[in-house]
Every structure is written in structure tokens, then in C-alpha cells.
Amino acid sequence: MGIFDDCRIALELNTSMPWRQKQAIKQTVTSRDGVISYLVTRQTTVLVISDIERSKSSYKTRMAVKYGVPIVSLQYLNACCQEDKLLDPEGFVIVGTTATQEFASGKITSQLYAFS
């Protein structure tokens, strides 16, 4: 059982990033039993992005915000590997808000309705 077991990780990597580096990131996830998701869905665990500026207009980022998927930096994957355990993504969120932050602000959401 790897540290990313039962995790669906979507990647939004910069187009200028070398192909070998992208493959190394994918290998980091899959070798630890994670699944690379090419689409962001409600089942996506986290969206990992490499370029904050580009991600602001990204379809994947918009879908992650819509579905409440944490949007984290590449440092999240590195930290999980260094600690050899799945860490809470809240400390690595760089776009949007986390479920804890929304709950603290009094926002309660449902699949069908949003209450404030």
C-alpha cells in the first residue's frame, strides 16, 4: 500500500516544463499507488499545479473550485514523499479555499443546494 493509495490526482503542469520532469512527477504518483486523473471530477483528491498564473484561467482549476477539490502546489507531492505519508492538503492550497476555511466562515454546501 503506497502513500497515494485511493488518491486520484489531477495535474496541471506548465507547458514549458520538460517532458522528462513531467514523467518523473507522474511516476512519483503512480509508483506510490496513486492514480493520475486527466479530468477533474468530484472524485479527484487534489489538483496539483505548477504555474499559479496560468492556472487562473485553466479549465481544470475552474472545475476544481466548482467541486471543492483542493488546488495545491508541487511541494505537496514532495512533502508527502519526504514524510512517507499522505499529508493534509490544506497547508499547501494555493488557489481557492479549503473545506475547513469554508466551514469556519459559515458556508455549508450540498450537492443540490448552497446555504449561507
Secondary structure, 3 states (H helix, E strand, C coil): CCCCCCCEEEEECCCCCCHHHHHHHHHHHHCCCCEEECCCCCCCCEEEECCHHHHCCCHHHHHHHHHCCCEEEHHHHHHHHHHCCCCCHHHHEEECCCHHHHHHCCCEECCCCEEC
